[in-house]
C-alpha cells in the first residue's frame, strides 16, 4: 500500500532501535500515551540517538 501522511492529533512515547530518513524502523515499542504534550511540541531533534 501507499504511504499516507496523517494529521498529528495524539502524542505517544516510544522506545526505538533505529531511525532512517526520519522514520522509525525495526524494534519500535509503544511506552505510553502523553496527554500532557501537544503534537506541535514533538520534534525529531528531541530524539536521543
mmCIF file of the C-alpha atoms, coordinates in Angstrom:
data_MODEL
# 
_entry.id   MODEL 
# 
loop_
_atom_site.group_PDB 
_atom_site.id 
_atom_site.type_symbol 
_atom_site.label_atom_id 
_atom_site.label_alt_id 
_atom_site.label_comp_id 
_atom_site.label_asym_id 
_atom_site.label_entity_id 
_atom_site.label_seq_id 
_atom_site.pdbx_PDB_ins_code 
_atom_site.Cartn_x 
_atom_site.Cartn_y 
_atom_site.Cartn_z 
_atom_site.occupancy 
_atom_site.B_iso_or_equiv 
_atom_site.pdbx_formal_charge 
_atom_site.auth_seq_id 
_atom_site.auth_comp_id 
_atom_site.auth_asym_id 
_atom_site.auth_atom_id 
_atom_site.pdbx_PDB_model_num 
ATOM 1  C CA . UNK A 1 1  ? 0.000  0.000  0.000  1.00 0.00 ? 1  UNK A CA 1 
ATOM 2  C CA . UNK A 1 2  ? 0.898  3.628  -0.404 1.00 0.00 ? 2  UNK A CA 1 
ATOM 3  C CA . UNK A 1 3  ? 2.132  5.769  2.489  1.00 0.00 ? 3  UNK A CA 1 
ATOM 4  C CA . UNK A 1 4  ? -0.488 8.265  3.665  1.00 0.00 ? 4  UNK A CA 1 
ATOM 5  C CA . UNK A 1 5  ? 0.503  11.179 5.931  1.00 0.00 ? 5  UNK A CA 1 
ATOM 6  C CA . UNK A 1 6  ? -1.825 11.781 8.876  1.00 0.00 ? 6  UNK A CA 1 
ATOM 7  C CA . UNK A 1 7  ? -2.637 14.944 10.787 1.00 0.00 ? 7  UNK A CA 1 
ATOM 8  C CA . UNK A 1 8  ? -0.912 14.684 14.190 1.00 0.00 ? 8  UNK A CA 1 
ATOM 9  C CA . UNK A 1 9  ? -3.563 14.727 16.912 1.00 0.00 ? 9  UNK A CA 1 
ATOM 10 C CA . UNK A 1 10 ? -2.263 12.461 19.697 1.00 0.00 ? 10 UNK A CA 1 
ATOM 11 C CA . UNK A 1 11 ? 1.178  12.002 21.266 1.00 0.00 ? 11 UNK A CA 1 
ATOM 12 C CA . UNK A 1 12 ? 2.776  8.763  22.425 1.00 0.00 ? 12 UNK A CA 1 
ATOM 13 C CA . UNK A 1 13 ? 6.174  7.959  23.875 1.00 0.00 ? 13 UNK A CA 1 
ATOM 14 C CA . UNK A 1 14 ? 8.050  5.145  22.130 1.00 0.00 ? 14 UNK A CA 1 
ATOM 15 C CA . UNK A 1 15 ? 11.270 3.207  22.502 1.00 0.00 ? 15 UNK A CA 1 
ATOM 16 C CA . UNK A 1 16 ? 13.155 2.604  19.267 1.00 0.00 ? 16 UNK A CA 1 
ATOM 17 C CA . UNK A 1 17 ? 16.282 0.943  17.919 1.00 0.00 ? 17 UNK A CA 1 
ATOM 18 C CA . UNK A 1 18 ? 16.783 2.744  14.624 1.00 0.00 ? 18 UNK A CA 1 
ATOM 19 C CA . UNK A 1 19 ? 15.661 5.794  12.614 1.00 0.00 ? 19 UNK A CA 1 
ATOM 20 C CA . UNK A 1 20 ? 16.209 6.062  8.847  1.00 0.00 ? 20 UNK A CA 1 
ATOM 21 C CA . UNK A 1 21 ? 15.252 9.135  6.816  1.00 0.00 ? 21 UNK A CA 1 
ATOM 22 C CA . UNK A 1 22 ? 13.271 10.499 9.804  1.00 0.00 ? 22 UNK A CA 1 
ATOM 23 C CA . UNK A 1 23 ? 11.205 7.294  10.032 1.00 0.00 ? 23 UNK A CA 1 
ATOM 24 C CA . UNK A 1 24 ? 11.197 4.798  12.893 1.00 0.00 ? 24 UNK A CA 1 
ATOM 25 C CA . UNK A 1 25 ? 12.321 1.350  11.812 1.00 0.00 ? 25 UNK A CA 1 
ATOM 26 C CA . UNK A 1 26 ? 12.740 -2.056 13.451 1.00 0.00 ? 26 UNK A CA 1 
ATOM 27 C CA . UNK A 1 27 ? 12.270 -2.514 17.165 1.00 0.00 ? 27 UNK A CA 1 
ATOM 28 C CA . UNK A 1 28 ? 9.866  0.370  17.863 1.00 0.00 ? 28 UNK A CA 1 
ATOM 29 C CA . UNK A 1 29 ? 7.773  -0.192 21.001 1.00 0.00 ? 29 UNK A CA 1 
ATOM 30 C CA . UNK A 1 30 ? 4.883  1.807  22.444 1.00 0.00 ? 30 UNK A CA 1 
ATOM 31 C CA . UNK A 1 31 ? 5.620  3.021  26.004 1.00 0.00 ? 31 UNK A CA 1 
ATOM 32 C CA . UNK A 1 32 ? 2.737  5.322  26.974 1.00 0.00 ? 32 UNK A CA 1 
ATOM 33 C CA . UNK A 1 33 ? 0.223  7.920  25.882 1.00 0.00 ? 33 UNK A CA 1 
ATOM 34 C CA . UNK A 1 34 ? 1.329  11.534 26.501 1.00 0.00 ? 34 UNK A CA 1 
ATOM 35 C CA . UNK A 1 35 ? -1.860 13.588 27.030 1.00 0.00 ? 35 UNK A CA 1 
ATOM 36 C CA . UNK A 1 36 ? 0.347  16.275 28.631 1.00 0.00 ? 36 UNK A CA 1 
ATOM 37 C CA . UNK A 1 37 ? 2.044  17.003 25.268 1.00 0.00 ? 37 UNK A CA 1 
ATOM 38 C CA . UNK A 1 38 ? 0.714  18.683 22.136 1.00 0.00 ? 38 UNK A CA 1 
ATOM 39 C CA . UNK A 1 39 ? 1.864  17.331 18.743 1.00 0.00 ? 39 UNK A CA 1 
ATOM 40 C CA . UNK A 1 40 ? 3.495  20.682 17.930 1.00 0.00 ? 40 UNK A CA 1 
ATOM 41 C CA . UNK A 1 41 ? 5.834  20.150 20.922 1.00 0.00 ? 41 UNK A CA 1 
ATOM 42 C CA . UNK A 1 42 ? 7.325  16.985 19.386 1.00 0.00 ? 42 UNK A CA 1 
ATOM 43 C CA . UNK A 1 43 ? 10.312 17.304 17.052 1.00 0.00 ? 43 UNK A CA 1 
ATOM 44 C CA . UNK A 1 44 ? 12.834 14.888 15.543 1.00 0.00 ? 44 UNK A CA 1 
ATOM 45 C CA . UNK A 1 45 ? 15.643 16.958 17.113 1.00 0.00 ? 45 UNK A CA 1 
ATOM 46 C CA . UNK A 1 46 ? 14.455 15.798 20.551 1.00 0.00 ? 46 UNK A CA 1 
ATOM 47 C CA . UNK A 1 47 ? 15.248 12.140 19.887 1.00 0.00 ? 47 UNK A CA 1 
ATOM 48 C CA . UNK A 1 48 ? 18.075 10.661 21.942 1.00 0.00 ? 48 UNK A CA 1 
ATOM 49 C CA . UNK A 1 49 ? 20.079 8.849  19.278 1.00 0.00 ? 49 UNK A CA 1 
# 
